[in-house]
Amino acid sequence: MKIIASDYDGTLSYNGKISDEDKLAIKRFREAGNKFGIVTGRDVELASWIRPKDGLELDFVICCTGAVIKDENGKIIYKKSGEVGEFFNEIIKKAISLNADCFAISDILYKCYIDVSENIPTDLSRMSEFTHANCGFSSEQKAIEFVDYVNANFSDKISIHRNGRNVDMPPMGISKVTGIYEYAKSFKNAEIYTVGDNMNDLSMLLEFDGYAVSNANEKVIELAKHRCNRICDMIEELLKGE
């Protein structure tokens, strides 16, 4: 059995759409007894829009950059939380100093939006745990500076993954790689393949048999083991001989 874990934005969904060819290829891949799912930096709320919006049937959705896994019915089957400690105040202050466009911290049932134009909102204290935090900047350079700051000061408290100008922060030790391993552990001897387009996908592309789509970041294309124009091309290659 084969498992494909695909990034969503910029990979499966390009310019806000999924091609009919990719949808048909996914259907054929699953009908052959394989598993296809999404692995995304989106939080639980944003990831929940994927199925109804696109009319996709999926075997799993790994969201919050690996911290939460949903099964084929949308039921949460895995969750890894981190503590919302005082360190978040310093992280938010740094983001504000770099003129972040947005900042949010979320758990499964609650999402706290930070007013980056003012101060840290008092309702941050309502959150004891988080599965995901994210922020966005006006330039990649500011995002890189923010990532460097968090890694230098709080790498023992939170993970951080950059996707262009956007930054995702799951609990410490969590990544797309750990989420894929968590899902795949139920399937003995499964062959795992990944596909993505940006730097936050690179670790899973290197860990597994990774494909970079044709519109991917240049560094991702350079380092990925395989390349494909679209998901349907990847699936066609994997189904040869079956």
URQUI-V97988 format. One record per pair of residues at least 24 apart in sequence whose ideal C-beta (glycine too) atoms are under 6 Angstrom apart, sorted by the first residue. I is the first residue (numbers start at 1). J is the second residue. Records with the same first field share a line. If there is no record, write none. Layout:
I = J / J
This chain:
1 = 34 / 190
2 = 34 / 191 / 238
3 = 35 / 184 / 190 / 192
4 = 36 / 193
5 = 37 / 39 / 180 / 194
6 = 38 / 195
7 = 196 / 201
8 = 38 / 40
10 = 197
11 = 195 / 196 / 197 / 213
12 = 231
18 = 54
21 = 232
22 = 230 / 231 / 232
25 = 232 / 235
29 = 235
32 = 242
35 = 59
37 = 61
39 = 176
41 = 65 / 168 / 200
43 = 106 / 132
44 = 68 / 108
60 = 183
62 = 179
64 = 131 / 132 / 170
65 = 161 / 168 / 170 / 176
66 = 170 / 174 / 175 / 176 / 178 / 179
67 = 131 / 170 / 171 / 174
68 = 131
69 = 183
78 = 182
80 = 171 / 174
81 = 129 / 131
82 = 130 / 171
84 = 127 / 128 / 130
87 = 154 / 157
92 = 120
94 = 149
95 = 135
98 = 142 / 146
100 = 135 / 137
101 = 136
102 = 136
103 = 135
104 = 134
105 = 130 / 133
106 = 132
107 = 131
132 = 170
133 = 169
134 = 168
135 = 167
136 = 165 / 166
137 = 165
140 = 165
143 = 167
161 = 200
162 = 199
163 = 198 / 200
175 = 203
176 = 204
177 = 203 / 204 / 207
195 = 234
